[in-house]
Amino acid sequence: MRLRTVDLMLLGTVLLWALNSTVTRYVLTHGFHPLAYATIRYGAATVLFWAFTYWRERSFRIVRRDLRYVAIAAAMIFANQLCFVYSVDKTSAATVTLFLGTTPIFIGLVASAIGLERMGRGFWIATGASIVGVAFVASGSGGFSGHLSGDALAVATAITWAMYSVAITPLMRRYSPFRVSSLVLAIGWVPIAIAGSEQSASQSFRFGALMWLCFAFAVVGPLFLTNILWFTAISKVGPSRASLFSNTQPAFGVAFAIILLGESLTRWEVLGGALILSAVLLERSRRPAVEPPGD
């Protein structure tokens, strides 16, 4: 079947998301401090989003009753970025990618916990399979390694992104995704900048062209461009078709880490990743998710 423009948009979005952990791992192992990277990256993305949204909508207004959702979402963005940069700093990009594959499961758990949805038997089976998969990935070659803290932070990254995704659900019903992203990024950037002020002040910027190219990609690709492509595509084909593409993100992410960084997976990590992917497929066959898993 011939790929349509919207299919290419969805595929491009998934590839940009999948490459994010690999690029982040590269820049963090070649001179960027984790919090300095998060501070400057999110600051640049905020500027892009505000310029784009103002050009498109000429307003950032939301009603007062929705400010609480913006505040919660911004707090989750802050926590998510702390967990993400330090997880990638402490463990492999491939491992982080596998853990991020559990995000749809955690979205279901959060939605169930706050009474937003009632989950059936299929979801809880998927949750159990996902937990076993996480254990296999974390255990590596049969025993937990020195990457346990990075593994825990990667799981926390998936959890905080799930909480963010649920928090913005009411906002997405009333405002454009671009207005929501602009406000949440701006407010969430403030605590990131405060937490990262010391690292930012001591950060050296004597990087080569490849490092700056990777940084530009990390800002424009998985943070800015993917939101435009993803939500434009969903408006044309709906979330169910879009989720078919997003299911492939963990596989692409691991492939990028192996090819570009020379990483590898143990048999236990492969088995765990397969269990996580199976759990996500089972969950999404029951309830397609529309939230982008980008960091």
Long-range contacts (C-beta under 8 A, 24 or more apart in sequence): 6-233, 6-236, 6-237, 7-245, 9-229, 9-230, 9-232, 9-233, 10-229, 10-230, 10-233, 10-237, 10-241, 10-242, 10-245, 10-246, 11-245, 12-229, 13-226, 13-229, 13-230, 13-233, 13-245, 13-246, 13-292, 14-245, 14-246, 14-248, 14-249, 14-252, 15-252, 16-221, 16-222, 16-225, 16-226, 16-294, 17-222, 17-226, 17-246, 17-249, 17-253, 17-292, 17-293, 17-294, 18-97, 18-249, 18-250, 18-252, 18-253, 18-255, 18-256, 19-217, 19-221, 19-222, 19-252, 19-253, 19-256, 20-218, 20-221, 20-222, 20-253, 20-294, 20-295, 21-88, 21-93, 21-94, 21-96, 21-97, 21-100, 21-253, 21-256, 21-257, 21-295, 22-93, 22-253, 22-256, 22-257, 22-260, 22-261, 23-214, 23-217, 23-218, 24-84, 24-85, 24-88, 24-93, 24-218, 24-295, 25-88, 25-89, 25-92, 25-93, 25-96, 25-257, 25-261, 26-214, 26-260, 26-261, 27-211, 27-214, 27-215, 27-218, 28-85, 28-88, 28-89, 29-89, 30-207, 30-211, 31-204, 31-207, 31-211, 32-203, 32-207, 32-211, 32-215, 33-196, 33-199, 33-200, 33-202, 33-203, 34-85, 34-86, 34-89, 34-199, 35-82, 35-85, 35-192, 35-195, 35-196, 35-198, 35-199, 35-200, 36-196, 36-199, 36-200, 36-202, 36-203, 37-85, 37-215, 38-81, 38-82, 38-84, 38-85, 38-192, 38-196, 39-189, 39-192, 39-193, 39-196, 39-197, 39-199, 39-200, 40-200, 40-215, 41-215, 41-218, 41-219, 41-223, 42-81, 42-185, 42-188, 42-189, 42-192, 42-223, 43-189, 43-193, 44-219, 45-185, 45-219, 45-223, 45-224, 46-182, 46-185, 46-186, 46-189, 48-219, 48-220, 48-223, 48-224, 49-178, 49-181, 49-182, 49-185, 49-186, 49-224, 49-227, 50-182, 50-186, 52-178, 52-224, 52-228, 53-176, 53-178, 53-179, 53-181, 53-182, 56-176, 56-178, 57-176, 57-178, 57-179, 59-179, 60-179, 60-182, 60-183, 62-171, 62-174, 62-175, 62-179, 62-183, 66-170, 66-171, 66-174, 66-175, 69-167, 69-168, 69-170, 69-171, 70-171, 70-180, 70-183, 70-184, 70-187, 71-187, 72-163, 72-167, 73-164, 73-167, 73-168, 73-171, 73-180, 73-184, 73-188, 74-183, 74-184, 74-187, 74-188, 75-188, 75-191, 76-160, 76-161, 76-163, 76-164, 76-167, 76-188, 77-164, 77-184, 77-185, 77-188, 77-192, 78-188, 78-191, 78-192, 78-195, 79-156, 79-160, 80-157, 80-160, 80-161, 80-164, 80-295, 81-188, 81-192, 81-295, 82-192, 82-195, 83-153, 83-154, 83-156, 83-157, 83-160, 84-153, 84-157, 84-295, 86-150, 86-153, 87-150, 87-151, 87-153, 87-154, 87-156, 87-157, 88-150, 89-150, 90-147, 90-149, 90-150, 90-153, 91-147, 91-150, 91-151, 91-153, 91-154, 92-147, 92-257, 92-261, 92-263, 93-253, 93-256, 93-257, 93-261, 93-263, 94-253, 94-254, 94-257, 94-258, 94-263, 94-264, 94-265, 94-269, 95-137, 95-147, 95-150, 95-151, 95-154, 95-269, 96-150, 96-154, 96-157, 97-249, 97-250, 97-253, 97-254, 97-257, 98-137, 98-250, 98-253, 98-254, 98-269, 98-272, 98-273, 98-276, 99-134, 99-137, 99-151, 99-154, 99-155, 99-157, 99-158, 99-276, 100-154, 100-157, 100-158, 100-161, 100-250, 100-253, 100-293, 100-295, 101-158, 101-249, 101-250, 101-273, 101-276, 101-277, 101-280, 102-130, 102-133, 102-134, 102-155, 102-158, 102-276, 102-279, 102-280, 103-158, 103-161, 103-162, 103-165, 103-291, 103-293, 104-280, 104-283, 104-284, 104-289, 105-130, 105-279, 105-280, 105-283, 106-158, 106-159, 106-161, 106-162, 106-163, 107-162, 107-165, 107-166, 107-289, 107-291, 108-283, 108-287, 109-162, 110-159, 110-162, 110-163, 110-165, 110-166, 111-166, 114-166, 116-166, 116-169, 117-287, 120-286, 122-282, 122-283, 122-286, 123-283, 123-286, 123-287, 125-282, 126-279, 126-280, 126-282, 126-283, 126-286, 127-279, 129-275, 129-276, 129-278, 129-279, 129-282, 130-275, 130-276, 130-279, 130-280, 132-272, 132-275, 133-271, 133-272, 133-273, 133-274, 133-275, 133-276, 133-278, 133-279, 134-272, 134-276, 135-272, 136-268, 136-269, 136-271, 136-272, 136-275, 137-268, 137-269, 137-272, 137-273, 137-276, 138-272, 139-268, 139-272, 140-266, 140-268, 140-269, 141-266, 141-267, 141-268, 142-268, 157-295, 161-291, 161-293, 161-295, 165-289, 165-291, 168-291, 177-227, 177-231, 178-227, 178-228, 178-231, 181-227, 222-294, 222-295, 223-294, 226-292, 226-294, 227-292, 227-294, 230-292, 234-290, 239-288, 239-289, 239-290, 240-288, 242-288, 242-290, 243-284, 243-288, 243-289, 243-290, 246-289, 246-292, 246-293, 247-277, 247-280, 247-281, 247-284, 249-293, 250-276, 250-277, 250-280, 251-277
